[in-house]
Amino acid sequence: MDPETAFPDVAAELAGAGVVSGKMFGHPALKLNGKVFACEFYGAMAFKLGRETTVHAEALLLPGAVLFDPSRQDRPFQDWVEVPAASADQWPMLAQASLDHLVNEAR
């Protein structure tokens, strides 16, 4: 997947599930019912996966993946994983997992 078009492609794939594009910290984000579950951030994508989930642990194993720290001041969001463009081929799966986590969290 081309990192330049990855975010719009992921957004388009999830649009049928009611996902809309918005902003988080001034960056493109994916939302469902007003809640952000993924965002583009300086060429990477961050996903809210839930710190206790298997997919969260697996995402952190991707090369260059880290806990998402939008302030860059060592205050990471524990439920979020930032995945670099080098792993853009994983973004659609992670976006779906993040959406699923959001839906299950709301139940």
C-alpha positions as CSV (number, residue, x, y, z in Angstrom):
1,M,0.0,0.0,0.0
2,D,1.3,3.4,-1.0
3,P,1.7,5.5,2.2
4,E,0.7,8.7,0.3
5,T,-2.8,7.3,-0.5
6,A,-3.1,4.9,2.4
7,F,-5.2,7.1,4.7
8,P,-7.8,8.0,2.0
9,D,-7.9,4.4,0.9
10,V,-8.5,3.1,4.5
11,A,-11.2,5.8,5.0
12,A,-12.9,4.8,1.8
13,E,-12.8,1.1,2.8
14,L,-14.5,1.8,6.2
15,A,-17.0,4.4,4.9
16,G,-19.7,1.7,4.5
17,A,-19.5,1.0,8.2
18,G,-20.5,4.6,9.0
19,V,-16.9,5.8,9.4
20,V,-16.3,9.5,8.6
21,S,-13.2,11.5,8.2
22,G,-12.5,14.3,10.7
23,K,-9.5,15.8,12.6
24,M,-7.5,15.0,15.7
25,F,-4.8,17.4,16.8
26,G,-5.2,19.0,13.3
27,H,-4.4,15.7,11.5
28,P,-6.8,13.6,9.4
29,A,-8.7,11.1,11.6
30,L,-11.3,8.4,11.3
31,K,-14.4,8.6,13.5
32,L,-17.4,6.6,14.3
33,N,-20.3,8.3,16.1
34,G,-18.0,11.3,16.9
35,K,-15.3,9.1,18.5
36,V,-11.8,9.0,16.9
37,F,-10.3,5.5,16.6
38,A,-7.4,6.2,14.1
39,C,-5.5,9.1,12.7
40,E,-2.7,10.0,10.3
41,F,0.2,11.6,12.1
42,Y,3.2,13.0,10.2
43,G,3.2,10.2,7.7
44,A,2.4,7.4,10.2
45,M,-1.0,6.2,11.4
46,A,-2.1,5.7,15.0
47,F,-4.7,3.3,16.0
48,K,-6.7,2.9,19.3
49,L,-6.5,-0.8,19.8
50,G,-6.8,-1.2,23.6
51,R,-3.7,-1.9,25.7
52,E,-4.9,-5.4,26.8
53,T,-5.6,-6.7,23.3
54,T,-3.6,-9.1,21.3
55,V,-3.7,-6.9,18.2
56,H,-2.2,-4.0,20.3
57,A,0.7,-6.3,21.3
58,E,1.2,-7.5,17.7
59,A,1.1,-4.0,16.3
60,L,3.9,-2.9,18.7
61,L,6.0,-5.7,17.1
62,L,5.9,-4.0,13.7
63,P,9.3,-2.3,12.8
64,G,9.3,1.2,14.2
65,A,5.9,1.0,15.9
66,V,5.6,2.7,19.2
67,L,2.9,3.8,21.7
68,F,1.3,6.9,20.2
69,D,2.7,10.1,21.9
70,P,1.2,13.0,20.0
71,S,2.9,15.6,22.3
72,R,6.3,13.9,21.8
73,Q,6.9,14.6,25.5
74,D,7.0,11.0,26.8
75,R,3.3,10.9,27.6
76,P,2.0,8.1,25.3
77,F,-1.6,7.1,25.0
78,Q,-1.4,3.6,26.3
79,D,-4.3,2.3,24.2
80,W,-2.9,3.6,21.0
81,V,-0.1,2.3,18.7
82,E,1.6,4.5,16.1
83,V,2.6,2.5,13.0
84,P,5.1,4.0,10.5
85,A,4.6,4.2,6.7
86,A,7.0,1.3,6.3
87,S,4.2,-0.9,7.6
88,A,1.4,0.8,5.6
89,D,0.3,-2.5,4.2
90,Q,-0.9,-3.3,7.8
91,W,-2.9,-0.1,8.2
92,P,-6.2,-1.4,6.7
93,M,-6.2,-4.4,9.1
94,L,-5.3,-2.3,12.0
95,A,-7.9,0.3,11.2
96,Q,-10.5,-2.5,11.1
97,A,-9.3,-3.9,14.4
98,S,-9.4,-0.4,15.9
99,L,-13.0,0.1,14.6
100,D,-14.0,-3.3,16.0
101,H,-12.4,-2.3,19.4
102,L,-14.4,0.9,19.4
103,V,-17.7,-0.9,18.6
104,N,-17.0,-3.6,21.3
105,E,-16.0,-1.0,23.8
106,A,-19.4,0.8,23.4
107,R,-21.3,-2.4,24.2
